[in-house]
Amino acid sequence: MQPRNLLPLAVAVAWLAFPAAAHEATAEVTRDRSVAVRARTHDGDGLGNAVAEVFSPADPATPFWKGRTDRNGWVAFVPDAPGRWRVQVVDPTGHGVVATVDVPAPGAAGPGPASPPPASTGASLARPVVGVTLVAAIFGLLHAWGRRSRR
Amino acid sequence: MHVPDGFLSPAITLPAWGAAAPLWYWSVRRNFGASATEALPVVGSLTALAFVVQGLVVPVPGGTSAHLAGVAILSILYNPGVAFVCESLVLLLQALFFGAGGFTVLGVNALAMGFLGPGAAWLAYRALRGISERGAAFAGAYVGMQVATLAVALALGLQHRLSPAYMPVPFEVTAVAMMAPSLTVLGIVEGFYTLATVSLLRRARLLGAG
């Protein structure tokens, strides 16, 4: 084959390589930029497979990310702007939570400590006890006040 | 069952507060005056019981869970106004001290779980008690649970229609997810719970009870 016949072939191969580059994808793994939020029910279980949306402080009306929690109730995202981010998780029965996450500006002090761990079994047992005590106190006071006014 | 803070916009929560406030005023004046003093210990005990049963999670098919309401008893033994005030108190304490439900959605939750549900329970009980007192108590609680659940689902569905940013799940999904366990499990459990409690308390000849 003559060298001058190879020129169009070389141009054609080079031309085809450009669109191929547009379909290329690469992976970047980082372990220090993401924010993870876990939605829990009041008894401590993760709110798994629930609808989740993340809202950026730059556009609080349009979801920055939409999806579902994983089976343990986790949502993870990588914020691209500092400020107060909002994470909303809701299951079809209306159970859910709205959490806010403060993301510091680049170079600023890192985020504060994570939120406290979920309520322990002792705390969940305390809930009905505290509730009953509060209700008893309110009705006890009403009863005493009513008897006093009738005298 | 009740809606947490952040899932309903002011377009729904403010009118709900506006509707609930005069009902609270009227119900308190009518049912918690000086003449009701002798009934307060029992009403308080049933309110505390409602607080406890609303914290007990009932597993339902599909991997989710739900809870009873426990206030149909107050509606059947006394009247819907008593149930409305007591359920509102339970919701207020849950919102203030335990982060369940919320203050902005208190009007919606109180109207759904404290007014519409117990109101429907009272109407069904009144309509059926001539046939069977026990059957009427069961049916009243069952109907009340369905009405309260449907009201919450409607509020969430309306919010999705107004602005999906607050409630991303559409009414069709919410209604099925909420009504299916309510119709098949919760209503029946609530019915038996109410039947057992009302039967027990009827024997005690409560002061102030209807």
Interface residues (C-beta under 8 A of the other chain):
Chain A: T41 H42 D43 G48 N49 V51 E53 F55 A61 P63 K66 Q88 V90 D91 P92 T93 G94 H95 G96 V97 V98 R127 P128 V130 G131 V132 L134 V135 A136 I138 F139 G140 L142 H143 G146 R147 S149 R150
Chain B: M1 H2 V3 P4 D5 G6 F7 F32 A34 A36 T37 L40 P41 V43 G44 S45 T47 A48 F51 V52 G55 V57 G63 T64 S65 A66 L89 V90 L93 Q94 F97 F98 A100 V152 A153 L156 A165 M167 P168 V169 V173 T174 V176 A177 M178 P181
